[in-house]
Amino acid sequence: MRRAGWCLHHVVVILKRKMNITELNSALAREGITCTELALESFLQQERKKLCVSPEESIEGLETCLIITDSGEIARSFAEKQIGVVALLHRESEQEDFWGLAYAIDGLNDIDVRYLDRVYRRLKGIPWDILETKRCRLREITAADVPRIAELYEYPSVKKYMEPLYTPLTREIAYTEDYIKHVYGYYEYGTWVIIEKSTGTIIGRAGLENYADNQKDTGQESNQKKENPENSLSEKAGQECGEKQVELGYLIGDAYQRCGFAYEVCSAILQYAKEQLGIPVVWTRIDRENKASIKLSEKLGFQGVKQTKDTNMLLLRYEMKEKI
């Protein structure tokens, strides 16, 4: 039985060079994912015409497959037709042309099934599941989530300290689609939606942003900061300290505030930043009047740093410990 949570059903390995895929097969089988190996020459003989006409027919259930191949020709053929494909790198494949492929793996040993599932999701436009806490699940945002996020923004307690959404909402949806492609696709982290597990309801969003990329062009003050990143408090502080400039931010819907969700989620994000992303330092910026967020940041372990030019904002720093 395939493990709950995996979107990947089947892996097809197409090889020019004979390789032992036993370890890969076993790792996938433990998670209920099937694997098929095809020799390149026989594949080309039987499937070349189908690749040119209707690639979905070349392998049964291809729309739910991830292709792993050491052939540049095969990789490009699938990629051009938006079939999920990963380049397999080894000594003999160094001369292969894998131009345009977003993902590659180095050999077939020690394969991380979670990584393959995430590659498949990214290539298919399926949001990643990021982490779970006792009460919440965090996943990447989708364009379909935007109306719910807009509902959360209707409350003064939420929008008082938050950057506004684009208006009309179609602009926010377009921004979100661009964000998914360029932020998730490049950094593999960003702002995620918070889902209450007991109800399946989106109750907020939270995540990690690079300082230079976390200002949205709304035509207001944030636009000035985007055009002049030296004006960004946390950008400047990060440059002065010579550290990776990553910022923690969160939003919890009005009906879900004062229930411990923010601490629960932000604690898990800091742990994720350390264990999965290898980020040693995280920053956060808080309006001086936002007492609740200041209290939360202190509870999480953030500490204030040197005075900034913007007297309305506090800049706090969190350094990873052995255990959060």
Rosetta blueprint (number, residue, H / E / L):
1 M L
2 R L
3 R L
4 A L
5 G L
6 W L
7 C L
8 L L
9 H L
10 H E
11 V E
12 V E
13 V E
14 I E
15 L E
16 K L
17 R L
18 K L
19 M L
20 N L
21 I L
22 T H
23 E H
24 L H
25 N H
26 S H
27 A H
28 L H
29 A H
30 R H
31 E L
32 G L
33 I L
34 T E
35 C E
36 T E
37 E E
38 L E
39 A E
40 L H
41 E H
42 S H
43 F H
44 L H
45 Q H
46 Q H
47 E H
48 R H
49 K H
50 K H
51 L H
52 C H
53 V H
54 S L
55 P H
56 E H
57 E H
58 S L
59 I L
60 E L
61 G L
62 L H
63 E H
64 T H
65 C E
66 L E
67 I E
68 I E
69 T E
70 D L
71 S L
72 G H
73 E H
74 I H
75 A H
76 R H
77 S H
78 F H
79 A H
80 E H
81 K L
82 Q L
83 I L
84 G L
85 V E
86 V E
87 A E
88 L E
89 L E
90 H L
91 R H
92 E H
93 S H
94 E L
95 Q L
96 E L
97 D L
98 F L
99 W L
100 G L
101 L L
102 A L
103 Y L
104 A E
105 I E
106 D E
107 G L
108 L L
109 N L
110 D L
111 I L
112 D L
113 V H
114 R H
115 Y H
116 L H
117 D H
118 R H
119 V H
120 Y H
121 R H
122 R H
123 L H
124 K H
125 G L
126 I L
127 P L
128 W L
129 D E
130 I E
131 L E
132 E E
133 T L
134 K L
135 R L
136 C E
137 R E
138 L E
139 R E
140 E E
141 I L
142 T L
143 A H
144 A H
145 D H
146 V H
147 P H
148 R H
149 I H
150 A H
151 E H
152 L H
153 Y L
154 E L
155 Y L
156 P H
157 S H
158 V H
159 K H
160 K L
161 Y L
162 M L
163 E L
164 P L
165 L L
166 Y L
167 T L
168 P L
169 L H
170 T H
171 R H
172 E H
173 I H
174 A H
175 Y H
176 T H
177 E H
178 D H
179 Y H
180 I H
181 K H
182 H H
183 V H
184 Y H
185 G H
186 Y H
187 Y H
188 E L
189 Y L
190 G L
191 T E
192 W E
193 V E
194 I E
195 I E
196 E E
197 K L
198 S L
199 T L
200 G L
201 T E
202 I E
203 I E
204 G E
205 R E
206 A E
207 G E
208 L E
209 E E
210 N E
211 Y H
212 A H
213 D H
214 N L
215 Q L
216 K L
217 D L
218 T L
219 G L
220 Q L
221 E H
222 S H
223 N H
224 Q H
225 K H
226 K H
227 E H
228 N L
229 P H
230 E H
231 N H
232 S L
233 L H
234 S H
235 E H
236 K H
237 A H
238 G H
239 Q H
240 E H
241 C H
242 G L
243 E L
244 K L
245 Q L
246 V E
247 E E
248 L E
249 G E
250 Y E
251 L E
252 I E
253 G L
254 D H
255 A H
256 Y H
257 Q L
258 R L
259 C L
260 G L
261 F H
262 A H
263 Y H
264 E H
265 V H
266 C H
267 S H
268 A H
269 I H
270 L H
271 Q H
272 Y H
273 A H
274 K H
275 E H
276 Q L
277 L L
278 G L
279 I L
280 P L
281 V E
282 V E
283 W E
284 T E
285 R E
286 I E
287 D E
288 R L
289 E L
290 N L
291 K H
292 A H
293 S H
294 I H
295 K H
296 L H
297 S H
298 E H
299 K H
300 L H
301 G L
302 F L
303 Q E
304 G E
305 V L
306 K L
307 Q L
308 T L
309 K L
310 D L
311 T L
312 N L
313 M E
314 L E
315 L E
316 L E
317 R E
318 Y E
319 E E
320 M L
321 K L
322 E L
323 K L
324 I L
